Amino acid sequence: MLLVVRELPALPATLSGGLQEAQRKWIDGDPAALPLEPFRAAAWDFLEARNGSSVMIQDEVDATARALICTMWDDPSEYGSVEDNLAFFADMVSMCSTSQRAIAAALQS
C-alpha cells in the first residue's frame, strides 16, 4: 500500500513526512521510526482544513490523503478489519487518474 501511495502525484507535500515515517516503520523495519498516530491526525486535520470536513472526498488530493491514512497505523489491529482497510484503500486509489501507473510502479519496486 505504501509503495502505491508513494507513486501518487497528488500527495500533498505537507503529508509526505507521514509517508516517510510509515515507510521507515513498515518497509525499512526501522525501530527508531516515529509513532504514526500524529501523522495520521495531521492528515485528518489537512482534510478538515481543506474541505471543512475530514470525511468529504472531492478530488484526487483528498483520495490520496485518505489512502495515506490507511497506511498510518502503528499496529494494524488498531484499524479493525484488514479487509475493510484494503477495500477502502483500493477505492481511494481508484479515484486517482494515475492509479494504474502508480500500481505498476509499486509492483516494479
C-alpha positions, 0 to 999 in steps of 0.5 A, a space after each residue: 500500500 505504501 509503495 502505491 501511495 508513494 507513486 501518487 502525484 497528488 500527495 500533498 507535500 505537507 503529508 509526505 513526512 507521514 509517508 516517510 515515517 510509515 515507510 521507515 516503520 513498515 518497509 525499512 523495519 526501522 525501530 527508531 521510526 516515529 509513532 504514526 498516530 500524529 501523522 495520521 491526525 495531521 492528515 485528518 486535520 489537512 482534510 478538515 482544513 481543506 474541505 471543512 470536513 475530514 470525511 468529504 472526498 472531492 478530488 484526487 488530493 483528498 483520495 490520496 490523503 485518505 489512502 495515506 491514512 490507511 497506511 498510518 497505523 502503528 499496529 494494524 489491529 488498531 484499524 479493525 478489519 484488514 479487509 475493510 482497510 484494503 477495500 477502502 484503500 483500493 477505492 481511494 486509489 481508484 479515484 486517482 487518474 494515475 492509479 494504474 501507473 502508480 500500481 505498476 510502479 509499486 509492483 516494479 519496486 
